[in-house]
Amino acid sequence: QVQLVESGGGLVQAGGSLRLSCAASGSIFRFNVMGWYRQAPGKQRELVADITTGGISNYADSVKGRFTISRDGAKNSVNLQMNSLKPEDTAVYYCNIRVLQSSYWGQGTQVTVSS
């Protein structure tokens, strides 16, 4: 079993920055993909960004140039630096890890961007 513990999030004004962190523990295969998804009220959960153990990252078009994902592979932790935040970034952000055929989720953390 894999556990994910998230931290960060909160309320920020438009144009501001926030940093989300997530640490995974448990039975984790050395090759995996960690990432962040978000879900706004009334919308489907969507990928924000993810990154492989080899450091290959992938971003949603809506966050490219504003968000940066990074990870410490040795610790199976991932961070999401969010800059130039917009009201439309408001959502619950979920940490995710994909290991072989399995996918695990964190409990979610609220990010609210006021205009």
PDB file as gemmi writes it, atoms N, CA and C in Angstrom:
CRYST1    1.000    1.000    1.000  90.00  90.00  90.00 P 1                      
ATOM      1  N   GLN A   1       0.845  -1.190   0.000  1.00  0.00           N  
ATOM      2  CA  GLN A   1       0.000   0.000   0.000  1.00  0.00           C  
ATOM      3  C   GLN A   1       0.883   1.243   0.000  1.00  0.00           C  
ATOM      4  N   VAL A   2       0.364   2.300  -0.608  1.00  0.00           N  
ATOM      5  CA  VAL A   2       1.092   3.564  -0.715  1.00  0.00           C  
ATOM      6  C   VAL A   2       0.276   4.668  -0.066  1.00  0.00           C  
ATOM      7  N   GLN A   3       0.945   5.496   0.709  1.00  0.00           N  
ATOM      8  CA  GLN A   3       0.288   6.649   1.324  1.00  0.00           C  
ATOM      9  C   GLN A   3       0.900   7.935   0.798  1.00  0.00           C  
ATOM     10  N   LEU A   4       0.067   8.941   0.603  1.00  0.00           N  
ATOM     11  CA  LEU A   4       0.508  10.249   0.133  1.00  0.00           C  
ATOM     12  C   LEU A   4       0.081  11.299   1.151  1.00  0.00           C  
ATOM     13  N   VAL A   5       1.024  12.138   1.540  1.00  0.00           N  
ATOM     14  CA  VAL A   5       0.740  13.214   2.485  1.00  0.00           C  
ATOM     15  C   VAL A   5       1.050  14.533   1.798  1.00  0.00           C  
ATOM     16  N   GLU A   6       0.048  15.377   1.696  1.00  0.00           N  
ATOM     17  CA  GLU A   6       0.172  16.656   1.013  1.00  0.00           C  
ATOM     18  C   GLU A   6       0.300  17.794   2.015  1.00  0.00           C  
ATOM     19  N   SER A   7       0.928  18.863   1.586  1.00  0.00           N  
ATOM     20  CA  SER A   7       0.992  20.085   2.380  1.00  0.00           C  
ATOM     21  C   SER A   7       1.029  21.272   1.422  1.00  0.00           C  
ATOM     22  N   GLY A   8       0.710  22.427   1.958  1.00  0.00           N  
ATOM     23  CA  GLY A   8       0.647  23.639   1.149  1.00  0.00           C  
ATOM     24  C   GLY A   8      -0.789  23.974   0.826  1.00  0.00           C  
ATOM     25  N   GLY A   9      -0.982  24.831  -0.127  1.00  0.00           N  
ATOM     26  CA  GLY A   9      -2.325  25.266  -0.465  1.00  0.00           C  
ATOM     27  C   GLY A   9      -2.727  26.449   0.397  1.00  0.00           C  
ATOM     28  N   GLY A  10      -3.937  26.932   0.163  1.00  0.00           N  
ATOM     29  CA  GLY A  10      -4.439  28.060   0.922  1.00  0.00           C  
ATOM     30  C   GLY A  10      -5.073  29.108   0.042  1.00  0.00           C  
ATOM     31  N   LEU A  11      -5.156  30.316   0.580  1.00  0.00           N  
ATOM     32  CA  LEU A  11      -5.802  31.435  -0.112  1.00  0.00           C  
ATOM     33  C   LEU A  11      -4.735  32.446  -0.531  1.00  0.00           C  
ATOM     34  N   VAL A  12      -4.814  32.881  -1.775  1.00  0.00           N  
ATOM     35  CA  VAL A  12      -3.845  33.847  -2.288  1.00  0.00           C  
ATOM     36  C   VAL A  12      -4.552  34.766  -3.280  1.00  0.00           C  
ATOM     37  N   GLN A  13      -4.039  35.972  -3.415  1.00  0.00           N  
ATOM     38  CA  GLN A  13      -4.596  36.894  -4.400  1.00  0.00           C  
ATOM     39  C   GLN A  13      -4.079  36.558  -5.797  1.00  0.00           C  
ATOM     40  N   ALA A  14      -4.829  36.944  -6.803  1.00  0.00           N  
ATOM     41  CA  ALA A  14      -4.401  36.744  -8.183  1.00  0.00           C  
ATOM     42  C   ALA A  14      -3.025  37.380  -8.396  1.00  0.00           C  
ATOM     43  N   GLY A  15      -2.174  36.643  -9.104  1.00  0.00           N  
ATOM     44  CA  GLY A  15      -0.810  37.078  -9.326  1.00  0.00           C  
ATOM     45  C   GLY A  15       0.172  36.565  -8.301  1.00  0.00           C  
ATOM     46  N   GLY A  16      -0.338  35.990  -7.233  1.00  0.00           N  
ATOM     47  CA  GLY A  16       0.510  35.481  -6.173  1.00  0.00           C  
ATOM     48  C   GLY A  16       1.028  34.083  -6.454  1.00  0.00           C  
ATOM     49  N   SER A  17       1.710  33.534  -5.448  1.00  0.00           N  
ATOM     50  CA  SER A  17       2.344  32.223  -5.587  1.00  0.00           C  
ATOM     51  C   SER A  17       1.996  31.327  -4.406  1.00  0.00           C  
ATOM     52  N   LEU A  18       1.997  30.040  -4.678  1.00  0.00           N  
ATOM     53  CA  LEU A  18       1.847  29.015  -3.650  1.00  0.00           C  
ATOM     54  C   LEU A  18       2.715  27.829  -4.024  1.00  0.00           C  
ATOM     55  N   ARG A  19       3.066  27.043  -3.021  1.00  0.00           N  
ATOM     56  CA  ARG A  19       3.855  25.838  -3.251  1.00  0.00           C  
ATOM     57  C   ARG A  19       3.167  24.662  -2.590  1.00  0.00           C  
ATOM     58  N   LEU A  20       2.952  23.620  -3.350  1.00  0.00           N  
ATOM     59  CA  LEU A  20       2.379  22.384  -2.833  1.00  0.00           C  
ATOM     60  C   LEU A  20       3.469  21.326  -2.743  1.00  0.00           C  
ATOM     61  N   SER A  21       3.399  20.518  -1.690  1.00  0.00           N  
ATOM     62  CA  SER A  21       4.360  19.433  -1.517  1.00  0.00           C  
ATOM     63  C   SER A  21       3.614  18.144  -1.216  1.00  0.00           C  
ATOM     64  N   CYS A  22       4.222  17.040  -1.611  1.00  0.00           N  
ATOM     65  CA  CYS A  22       3.607  15.730  -1.381  1.00  0.00           C  
ATOM     66  C   CYS A  22       4.711  14.700  -1.182  1.00  0.00           C  
ATOM     67  N   ALA A  23       4.552  13.891  -0.159  1.00  0.00           N  
ATOM     68  CA  ALA A  23       5.513  12.829   0.122  1.00  0.00           C  
ATOM     69  C   ALA A  23       4.802  11.486   0.079  1.00  0.00           C  
ATOM     70  N   ALA A  24       5.389  10.540  -0.624  1.00  0.00           N  
ATOM     71  CA  ALA A  24       4.823   9.202  -0.726  1.00  0.00           C  
ATOM     72  C   ALA A  24       5.612   8.239   0.149  1.00  0.00           C  
ATOM     73  N   SER A  25       4.905   7.304   0.753  1.00  0.00           N  
ATOM     74  CA  SER A  25       5.554   6.274   1.559  1.00  0.00           C  
ATOM     75  C   SER A  25       4.855   4.945   1.321  1.00  0.00           C  
ATOM     76  N   GLY A  26       5.537   3.871   1.700  1.00  0.00           N  
ATOM     77  CA  GLY A  26       4.970   2.548   1.505  1.00  0.00           C  
ATOM     78  C   GLY A  26       5.752   1.762   0.475  1.00  0.00           C  
ATOM     79  N   SER A  27       5.093   0.815  -0.144  1.00  0.00           N  
ATOM     80  CA  SER A  27       5.728  -0.046  -1.139  1.00  0.00           C  
ATOM     81  C   SER A  27       5.716   0.645  -2.497  1.00  0.00           C  
ATOM     82  N   ILE A  28       6.837   1.271  -2.825  1.00  0.00           N  
ATOM     83  CA  ILE A  28       6.916   2.070  -4.054  1.00  0.00           C  
ATOM     84  C   ILE A  28       8.001   1.507  -4.942  1.00  0.00           C  
ATOM     85  N   PHE A  29       7.605   1.098  -6.136  1.00  0.00           N  
ATOM     86  CA  PHE A  29       8.564   0.642  -7.123  1.00  0.00           C  
ATOM     87  C   PHE A  29       9.439   1.807  -7.542  1.00  0.00           C  
ATOM     88  N   ARG A  30      10.706   1.526  -7.842  1.00  0.00           N  
ATOM     89  CA  ARG A  30      11.644   2.613  -8.108  1.00  0.00           C  
ATOM     90  C   ARG A  30      11.254   3.462  -9.303  1.00  0.00           C  
ATOM     91  N   PHE A  31      10.543   2.868 -10.277  1.00  0.00           N  
ATOM     92  CA  PHE A  31      10.101   3.625 -11.440  1.00  0.00           C  
ATOM     93  C   PHE A  31       8.621   3.963 -11.270  1.00  0.00           C  
ATOM     94  N   ASN A  32       8.328   5.242 -11.210  1.00  0.00           N  
ATOM     95  CA  ASN A  32       6.949   5.660 -11.020  1.00  0.00           C  
ATOM     96  C   ASN A  32       6.770   7.068 -11.576  1.00  0.00           C  
ATOM     97  N   VAL A  33       5.557   7.513 -11.590  1.00  0.00           N  
ATOM     98  CA  VAL A  33       5.225   8.864 -12.023  1.00  0.00           C  
ATOM     99  C   VAL A  33       4.444   9.535 -10.902  1.00  0.00           C  
ATOM    100  N   MET A  34       4.897  10.698 -10.488  1.00  0.00           N  
ATOM    101  CA  MET A  34       4.178  11.474  -9.484  1.00  0.00           C  
ATOM    102  C   MET A  34       3.646  12.739 -10.124  1.00  0.00           C  
ATOM    103  N   GLY A  35       2.505  13.186  -9.645  1.00  0.00           N  
ATOM    104  CA  GLY A  35       1.935  14.374 -10.255  1.00  0.00           C  
ATOM    105  C   GLY A  35       0.864  15.026  -9.418  1.00  0.00           C  
ATOM    106  N   TRP A  36       0.338  16.083  -9.957  1.00  0.00           N  
ATOM    107  CA  TRP A  36      -0.746  16.839  -9.328  1.00  0.00           C  
ATOM    108  C   TRP A  36      -1.914  16.942 -10.304  1.00  0.00           C  
ATOM    109  N   TYR A  37      -3.096  16.710  -9.763  1.00  0.00           N  
ATOM    110  CA  TYR A  37      -4.337  16.897 -10.485  1.00  0.00           C  
ATOM    111  C   TYR A  37      -5.162  17.929  -9.717  1.00  0.00           C  
ATOM    112  N   ARG A  38      -6.152  18.476 -10.360  1.00  0.00           N  
ATOM    113  CA  ARG A  38      -7.050  19.407  -9.666  1.00  0.00           C  
ATOM    114  C   ARG A  38      -8.488  19.201 -10.126  1.00  0.00           C  
ATOM    115  N   GLN A  39      -9.385  19.571  -9.216  1.00  0.00           N  
ATOM    116  CA  GLN A  39     -10.804  19.467  -9.521  1.00  0.00           C  
ATOM    117  C   GLN A  39     -11.520  20.688  -8.989  1.00  0.00           C  
ATOM    118  N   ALA A  40     -12.094  21.449  -9.886  1.00  0.00           N  
ATOM    119  CA  ALA A  40     -12.878  22.619  -9.516  1.00  0.00           C  
ATOM    120  C   ALA A  40     -14.336  22.190  -9.363  1.00  0.00           C  
ATOM    121  N   PRO A  41     -15.127  22.947  -8.623  1.00  0.00           N  
ATOM    122  CA  PRO A  41     -16.536  22.590  -8.428  1.00  0.00           C  
ATOM    123  C   PRO A  41     -17.261  22.436  -9.762  1.00  0.00           C  
ATOM    124  N   GLY A  42     -17.953  21.315  -9.907  1.00  0.00           N  
ATOM    125  CA  GLY A  42     -18.728  21.074 -11.115  1.00  0.00           C  
ATOM    126  C   GLY A  42     -17.926  20.639 -12.315  1.00  0.00           C  
ATOM    127  N   LYS A  43     -16.625  20.426 -12.127  1.00  0.00           N  
ATOM    128  CA  LYS A  43     -15.770  20.031 -13.247  1.00  0.00           C  
ATOM    129  C   LYS A  43     -15.097  18.704 -12.961  1.00  0.00           C  
ATOM    130  N   GLN A  44     -14.595  18.087 -14.015  1.00  0.00           N  
ATOM    131  CA  GLN A  44     -13.878  16.824 -13.856  1.00  0.00           C  
ATOM    132  C   GLN A  44     -12.463  17.077 -13.347  1.00  0.00           C  
ATOM    133  N   ARG A  45     -11.914  16.070 -12.703  1.00  0.00           N  
ATOM    134  CA  ARG A  45     -10.531  16.151 -12.261  1.00  0.00           C  
ATOM    135  C   ARG A  45      -9.635  16.157 -13.505  1.00  0.00           C  
ATOM    136  N   GLU A  46      -8.624  17.039 -13.465  1.00  0.00           N  
ATOM    137  CA  GLU A  46      -7.738  17.169 -14.613  1.00  0.00           C  
ATOM    138  C   GLU A  46      -6.282  17.163 -14.176  1.00  0.00           C  
ATOM    139  N   LEU A  47      -5.441  16.704 -15.077  1.00  0.00           N  
ATOM    140  CA  LEU A  47      -4.009  16.713 -14.817  1.00  0.00           C  
ATOM    141  C   LEU A  47      -3.494  18.146 -14.844  1.00  0.00           C  
ATOM    142  N   VAL A  48      -2.679  18.479 -13.840  1.00  0.00           N  
ATOM    143  CA  VAL A  48      -1.981  19.758 -13.832  1.00  0.00           C  
ATOM    144  C   VAL A  48      -0.558  19.565 -14.352  1.00  0.00           C  
ATOM    145  N   ALA A  49       0.144  18.638 -13.735  1.00  0.00           N  
ATOM    146  CA  ALA A  49       1.515  18.338 -14.145  1.00  0.00           C  
ATOM    147  C   ALA A  49       1.934  17.018 -13.532  1.00  0.00           C  
ATOM    148  N   ASP A  50       2.814  16.308 -14.232  1.00  0.00           N  
ATOM    149  CA  ASP A  50       3.390  15.109 -13.629  1.00  0.00           C  
ATOM    150  C   ASP A  50       4.847  14.992 -14.038  1.00  0.00           C  
ATOM    151  N   ILE A  51       5.560  14.102 -13.348  1.00  0.00           N  
ATOM    152  CA  ILE A  51       7.000  13.974 -13.580  1.00  0.00           C  
ATOM    153  C   ILE A  51       7.419  12.546 -13.271  1.00  0.00           C  
ATOM    154  N   THR A  52       8.270  12.000 -14.118  1.00  0.00           N  
ATOM    155  CA  THR A  52       8.747  10.631 -13.935  1.00  0.00           C  
ATOM    156  C   THR A  52       9.943  10.605 -12.991  1.00  0.00           C  
ATOM    157  N   THR A  53      10.341   9.404 -12.594  1.00  0.00           N  
ATOM    158  CA  THR A  53      11.532   9.281 -11.762  1.00  0.00           C  
ATOM    159  C   THR A  53      12.768   9.733 -12.532  1.00  0.00           C  
ATOM    160  N   GLY A  54      12.687   9.716 -13.858  1.00  0.00           N  
ATOM    161  CA  GLY A  54      13.798  10.191 -14.668  1.00  0.00           C  
ATOM    162  C   GLY A  54      13.802  11.687 -14.872  1.00  0.00           C  
ATOM    163  N   GLY A  55      12.790  12.368 -14.337  1.00  0.00           N  
ATOM    164  CA  GLY A  55      12.754  13.826 -14.424  1.00  0.00           C  
ATOM    165  C   GLY A  55      12.036  14.385 -15.634  1.00  0.00           C  
ATOM    166  N   ILE A  56      11.343  13.544 -16.377  1.00  0.00           N  
ATOM    167  CA  ILE A  56      10.584  14.030 -17.531  1.00  0.00           C  
ATOM    168  C   ILE A  56       9.245  14.558 -17.036  1.00  0.00           C  
ATOM    169  N   SER A  57       8.961  15.817 -17.333  1.00  0.00           N  
ATOM    170  CA  SER A  57       7.756  16.452 -16.827  1.00  0.00           C  
ATOM    171  C   SER A  57       6.769  16.740 -17.963  1.00  0.00           C  
ATOM    172  N   ASN A  58       5.534  16.893 -17.554  1.00  0.00           N  
ATOM    173  CA  ASN A  58       4.437  17.116 -18.493  1.00  0.00           C  
ATOM    174  C   ASN A  58       3.471  18.084 -17.821  1.00  0.00           C  
ATOM    175  N   TYR A  59       3.013  19.097 -18.582  1.00  0.00           N  
ATOM    176  CA  TYR A  59       2.150  20.127 -18.012  1.00  0.00           C  
ATOM    177  C   TYR A  59       0.875  20.297 -18.831  1.00  0.00           C  
ATOM    178  N   ALA A  60      -0.190  20.653 -18.147  1.00  0.00           N  
ATOM    179  CA  ALA A  60      -1.393  21.086 -18.846  1.00  0.00           C  
ATOM    180  C   ALA A  60      -1.090  22.420 -19.520  1.00  0.00           C  
ATOM    181  N   ASP A  61      -1.680  22.642 -20.680  1.00  0.00           N  
ATOM    182  CA  ASP A  61      -1.434  23.886 -21.408  1.00  0.00           C  
ATOM    183  C   ASP A  61      -1.773  25.113 -20.565  1.00  0.00           C  
ATOM    184  N   SER A  62      -2.780  24.985 -19.730  1.00  0.00           N  
ATOM    185  CA  SER A  62      -3.252  26.131 -18.955  1.00  0.00           C  
ATOM    186  C   SER A  62      -2.262  26.596 -17.893  1.00  0.00           C  
ATOM    187  N   VAL A  63      -1.286  25.766 -17.561  1.00  0.00           N  
ATOM    188  CA  VAL A  63      -0.341  26.140 -16.496  1.00  0.00           C  
ATOM    189  C   VAL A  63       1.093  26.276 -16.994  1.00  0.00           C  
ATOM    190  N   LYS A  64       1.323  25.968 -18.248  1.00  0.00           N  
ATOM    191  CA  LYS A  64       2.681  26.059 -18.785  1.00  0.00           C  
ATOM    192  C   LYS A  64       3.224  27.473 -18.634  1.00  0.00           C  
ATOM    193  N   GLY A  65       4.456  27.561 -18.167  1.00  0.00           N  
ATOM    194  CA  GLY A  65       5.089  28.862 -17.968  1.00  0.00           C  
ATOM    195  C   GLY A  65       4.789  29.490 -16.630  1.00  0.00           C  
ATOM    196  N   ARG A  66       3.831  28.939 -15.895  1.00  0.00           N  
ATOM    197  CA  ARG A  66       3.474  29.489 -14.583  1.00  0.00           C  
ATOM    198  C   ARG A  66       3.773  28.509 -13.447  1.00  0.00           C  
ATOM    199  N   PHE A  67       3.572  27.237 -13.703  1.00  0.00           N  
ATOM    200  CA  PHE A  67       3.778  26.210 -12.682  1.00  0.00           C  
ATOM    201  C   PHE A  67       5.034  25.406 -13.006  1.00  0.00           C  
ATOM    202  N   THR A  68       5.699  24.954 -11.950  1.00  0.00           N  
ATOM    203  CA  THR A  68       6.879  24.113 -12.114  1.00  0.00           C  
ATOM    204  C   THR A  68       6.783  22.933 -11.166  1.00  0.00           C  
ATOM    205  N   ILE A  69       6.905  21.739 -11.729  1.00  0.00           N  
ATOM    206  CA  ILE A  69       6.888  20.531 -10.904  1.00  0.00           C  
ATOM    207  C   ILE A  69       8.317  20.026 -10.748  1.00  0.00           C  
ATOM    208  N   SER A  70       8.622  19.530  -9.561  1.00  0.00           N  
ATOM    209  CA  SER A  70       9.949  18.980  -9.295  1.00  0.00           C  
ATOM    210  C   SER A  70       9.795  17.822  -8.330  1.00  0.00           C  
ATOM    211  N   ARG A  71      10.799  16.975  -8.297  1.00  0.00           N  
ATOM    212  CA  ARG A  71      10.730  15.852  -7.379  1.00  0.00           C  
ATOM    213  C   ARG A  71      12.094  15.475  -6.851  1.00  0.00           C  
ATOM    214  N   ASP A  72      12.056  14.863  -5.690  1.00  0.00           N  
ATOM    215  CA  ASP A  72      13.248  14.269  -5.095  1.00  0.00           C  
ATOM    216  C   ASP A  72      13.036  12.772  -5.185  1.00  0.00           C  
ATOM    217  N   GLY A  73      13.624  12.178  -6.209  1.00  0.00           N  
ATOM    218  CA  GLY A  73      13.379  10.776  -6.460  1.00  0.00           C  
ATOM    219  C   GLY A  73      13.755   9.878  -5.311  1.00  0.00           C  
ATOM    220  N   ALA A  74      14.827  10.234  -4.610  1.00  0.00           N  
ATOM    221  CA  ALA A  74      15.283   9.388  -3.512  1.00  0.00           C  
ATOM    222  C   ALA A  74      14.261   9.347  -2.387  1.00  0.00           C  
ATOM    223  N   LYS A  75      13.481  10.405  -2.278  1.00  0.00           N  
ATOM    224  CA  LYS A  75      12.502  10.496  -1.196  1.00  0.00           C  
ATOM    225  C   LYS A  75      11.081  10.282  -1.692  1.00  0.00           C  
ATOM    226  N   ASN A  76      10.904  10.067  -2.988  1.00  0.00           N  
ATOM    227  CA  ASN A  76       9.549   9.946  -3.554  1.00  0.00           C  
ATOM    228  C   ASN A  76       8.665  11.097  -3.107  1.00  0.00           C  
ATOM    229  N   SER A  77       9.157  12.283  -3.261  1.00  0.00           N  
ATOM    230  CA  SER A  77       8.370  13.469  -2.965  1.00  0.00           C  
ATOM    231  C   SER A  77       8.299  14.353  -4.201  1.00  0.00           C  
ATOM    232  N   VAL A  78       7.241  15.128  -4.276  1.00  0.00           N  
ATOM    233  CA  VAL A  78       7.042  15.988  -5.429  1.00  0.00           C  
ATOM    234  C   VAL A  78       6.532  17.344  -4.955  1.00  0.00           C  
ATOM    235  N   ASN A  79       6.985  18.388  -5.636  1.00  0.00           N  
ATOM    236  CA  ASN A  79       6.561  19.743  -5.318  1.00  0.00           C  
ATOM    237  C   ASN A  79       5.946  20.395  -6.550  1.00  0.00           C  
ATOM    238  N   LEU A  80       5.042  21.315  -6.310  1.00  0.00           N  
ATOM    239  CA  LEU A  80       4.453  22.093  -7.390  1.00  0.00           C  
ATOM    240  C   LEU A  80       4.539  23.567  -7.003  1.00  0.00           C  
ATOM    241  N   GLN A  81       5.407  24.287  -7.681  1.00  0.00           N  
ATOM    242  CA  GLN A  81       5.521  25.724  -7.473  1.00  0.00           C  
ATOM    243  C   GLN A  81       4.560  26.410  -8.430  1.00  0.00           C  
ATOM    244  N   MET A  82       3.628  27.162  -7.875  1.00  0.00           N  
ATOM    245  CA  MET A  82       2.604  27.814  -8.681  1.00  0.00           C  
ATOM    246  C   MET A  82       2.783  29.325  -8.597  1.00  0.00           C  
ATOM    247  N   ASN A  83       3.111  29.928  -9.709  1.00  0.00           N  
ATOM    248  CA  ASN A  83       3.294  31.380  -9.786  1.00  0.00           C  
ATOM    249  C   ASN A  83       2.242  32.009 -10.688  1.00  0.00           C  
ATOM    250  N   SER A  84       2.106  33.303 -10.578  1.00  0.00           N  
ATOM    251  CA  SER A  84       1.140  34.044 -11.412  1.00  0.00           C  
ATOM    252  C   SER A  84      -0.236  33.381 -11.373  1.00  0.00           C  
ATOM    253  N   LEU A  85      -0.680  33.075 -10.176  1.00  0.00           N  
ATOM    254  CA  LEU A  85      -1.945  32.363 -10.021  1.00  0.00           C  
ATOM    255  C   LEU A  85      -3.119  33.208 -10.495  1.00  0.00           C  
ATOM    256  N   LYS A  86      -4.113  32.509 -11.054  1.00  0.00           N  
ATOM    257  CA  LYS A  86      -5.313  33.129 -11.577  1.00  0.00           C  
ATOM    258  C   LYS A  86      -6.538  32.577 -10.841  1.00  0.00           C  
ATOM    259  N   PRO A  87      -7.620  33.321 -10.810  1.00  0.00           N  
ATOM    260  CA  PRO A  87      -8.837  32.801 -10.162  1.00  0.00           C  
ATOM    261  C   PRO A  87      -9.268  31.445 -10.719  1.00  0.00           C  
ATOM    262  N   GLU A  88      -9.029  31.210 -11.994  1.00  0.00           N  
ATOM    263  CA  GLU A  88      -9.424  29.938 -12.589  1.00  0.00           C  
ATOM    264  C   GLU A  88      -8.545  28.770 -12.136  1.00  0.00           C  
ATOM    265  N   ASP A  89      -7.490  29.053 -11.391  1.00  0.00           N  
ATOM    266  CA  ASP A  89      -6.688  27.983 -10.791  1.00  0.00           C  
ATOM    267  C   ASP A  89      -7.312  27.464  -9.499  1.00  0.00           C  
ATOM    268  N   THR A  90      -8.363  28.112  -9.033  1.00  0.00           N  
ATOM    269  CA  THR A  90      -9.024  27.690  -7.805  1.00  0.00           C  
ATOM    270  C   THR A  90      -9.589  26.285  -7.966  1.00  0.00           C  
ATOM    271  N   ALA A  91      -9.209  25.397  -7.049  1.00  0.00           N  
ATOM    272  CA  ALA A  91      -9.635  24.001  -7.116  1.00  0.00           C  
ATOM    273  C   ALA A  91      -9.077  23.261  -5.910  1.00  0.00           C  
ATOM    274  N   VAL A  92      -9.517  22.023  -5.757  1.00  0.00           N  
ATOM    275  CA  VAL A  92      -8.854  21.105  -4.833  1.00  0.00           C  
ATOM    276  C   VAL A  92      -7.758  20.397  -5.625  1.00  0.00           C  
ATOM    277  N   TYR A  93      -6.549  20.442  -5.110  1.00  0.00           N  
ATOM    278  CA  TYR A  93      -5.402  19.844  -5.782  1.00  0.00           C  
ATOM    279  C   TYR A  93      -5.072  18.514  -5.108  1.00  0.00           C  
ATOM    280  N   TYR A  94      -4.894  17.490  -5.930  1.00  0.00           N  
ATOM    281  CA  TYR A  94      -4.633  16.143  -5.446  1.00  0.00           C  
ATOM    282  C   TYR A  94      -3.276  15.661  -5.923  1.00  0.00           C  
ATOM    283  N   CYS A  95      -2.524  15.109  -5.006  1.00  0.00           N  
ATOM    284  CA  CYS A  95      -1.267  14.451  -5.356  1.00  0.00           C  
ATOM    285  C   CYS A  95      -1.573  13.038  -5.827  1.00  0.00           C  
ATOM    286  N   ASN A  96      -0.809  12.572  -6.789  1.00  0.00           N  
ATOM    287  CA  ASN A  96      -1.030  11.238  -7.343  1.00  0.00           C  
ATOM    288  C   ASN A  96       0.301  10.566  -7.609  1.00  0.00           C  
ATOM    289  N   ILE A  97       0.341   9.254  -7.414  1.00  0.00           N  
ATOM    290  CA  ILE A  97       1.497   8.472  -7.826  1.00  0.00           C  
ATOM    291  C   ILE A  97       0.998   7.252  -8.590  1.00  0.00           C  
ATOM    292  N   ARG A  98       1.618   7.003  -9.746  1.00  0.00           N  
ATOM    293  CA  ARG A  98       1.277   5.831 -10.546  1.00  0.00           C  
ATOM    294  C   ARG A  98       2.460   4.871 -10.476  1.00  0.00           C  
ATOM    295  N   VAL A  99       2.172   3.680  -9.987  1.00  0.00           N  
ATOM    296  CA  VAL A  99       3.200   2.668  -9.784  1.00  0.00           C  
ATOM    297  C   VAL A  99       2.732   1.393 -10.449  1.00  0.00           C  
ATOM    298  N   LEU A 100       3.459   0.978 -11.487  1.00  0.00           N  
ATOM    299  CA  LEU A 100       3.072  -0.208 -12.271  1.00  0.00           C  
ATOM    300  C   LEU A 100       1.623  -0.050 -12.703  1.00  0.00           C  
ATOM    301  N   GLN A 101       0.732  -0.940 -12.279  1.00  0.00           N  
ATOM    302  CA  GLN A 101      -0.669  -0.895 -12.708  1.00  0.00           C  
ATOM    303  C   GLN A 101      -1.563  -0.151 -11.724  1.00  0.00           C  
ATOM    304  N   SER A 102      -0.996   0.425 -10.683  1.00  0.00           N  
ATOM    305  CA  SER A 102      -1.795   1.042  -9.629  1.00  0.00           C  
ATOM    306  C   SER A 102      -1.637   2.553  -9.590  1.00  0.00           C  
ATOM    307  N   SER A 103      -2.669   3.205  -9.056  1.00  0.00           N  
ATOM    308  CA  SER A 103      -2.674   4.657  -8.922  1.00  0.00           C  
ATOM    309  C   SER A 103      -3.184   4.992  -7.529  1.00  0.00           C  
ATOM    310  N   TYR A 104      -2.492   5.895  -6.858  1.00  0.00           N  
ATOM    311  CA  TYR A 104      -2.856   6.266  -5.492  1.00  0.00           C  
ATOM    312  C   TYR A 104      -3.032   7.784  -5.415  1.00  0.00           C  
ATOM    313  N   TRP A 105      -3.935   8.204  -4.494  1.00  0.00           N  
ATOM    314  CA  TRP A 105      -4.271   9.613  -4.370  1.00  0.00           C  
ATOM    315  C   TRP A 105      -4.087  10.127  -2.957  1.00  0.00           C  
ATOM    316  N   GLY A 106      -3.713  11.399  -2.873  1.00  0.00           N  
ATOM    317  CA  GLY A 106      -3.706  12.077  -1.594  1.00  0.00           C  
ATOM    318  C   GLY A 106      -5.119  12.536  -1.256  1.00  0.00           C  
ATOM    319  N   GLN A 107      -5.253  13.169  -0.097  1.00  0.00           N  
ATOM    320  CA  GLN A 107      -6.572  13.568   0.374  1.00  0.00           C  
ATOM    321  C   GLN A 107      -7.048  14.868  -0.270  1.00  0.00           C  
ATOM    322  N   GLY A 108      -6.146  15.591  -0.894  1.00  0.00           N  
ATOM    323  CA  GLY A 108      -6.508  16.839  -1.544  1.00  0.00           C  
ATOM    324  C   GLY A 108      -6.248  18.042  -0.661  1.00  0.00           C  
ATOM    325  N   THR A 109      -5.876  19.146  -1.295  1.00  0.00           N  
ATOM    326  CA  THR A 109      -5.655  20.387  -0.574  1.00  0.00           C  
ATOM    327  C   THR A 109      -6.271  21.527  -1.384  1.00  0.00           C  
ATOM    328  N   GLN A 110      -6.946  22.431  -0.684  1.00  0.00           N  
ATOM    329  CA  GLN A 110      -7.678  23.497  -1.361  1.00  0.00           C  
ATOM    330  C   GLN A 110      -6.738  24.639  -1.734  1.00  0.00           C  
ATOM    331  N   VAL A 111      -6.856  25.091  -2.962  1.00  0.00           N  
ATOM    332  CA  VAL A 111      -6.174  26.297  -3.432  1.00  0.00           C  
ATOM    333  C   VAL A 111      -7.257  27.263  -3.901  1.00  0.00           C  
ATOM    334  N   THR A 112      -7.268  28.446  -3.308  1.00  0.00           N  
ATOM    335  CA  THR A 112      -8.246  29.458  -3.661  1.00  0.00           C  
ATOM    336  C   THR A 112      -7.526  30.731  -4.074  1.00  0.00           C  
ATOM    337  N   VAL A 113      -7.829  31.211  -5.270  1.00  0.00           N  
ATOM    338  CA  VAL A 113      -7.200  32.422  -5.790  1.00  0.00           C  
ATOM    339  C   VAL A 113      -8.280  33.485  -5.924  1.00  0.00           C  
ATOM    340  N   SER A 114      -8.122  34.560  -5.180  1.00  0.00           N  
ATOM    341  CA  SER A 114      -9.113  35.638  -5.214  1.00  0.00           C  
ATOM    342  C   SER A 114      -8.732  36.681  -6.270  1.00  0.00           C  
ATOM    343  N   SER A 115      -9.741  37.276  -6.847  1.00  0.00           N  
ATOM    344  CA  SER A 115      -9.494  38.270  -7.908  1.00  0.00           C  
ATOM    345  C   SER A 115      -9.361  39.671  -7.344  1.00  0.00           C  
TER     346      SER A 115                                                      
END                                                                             
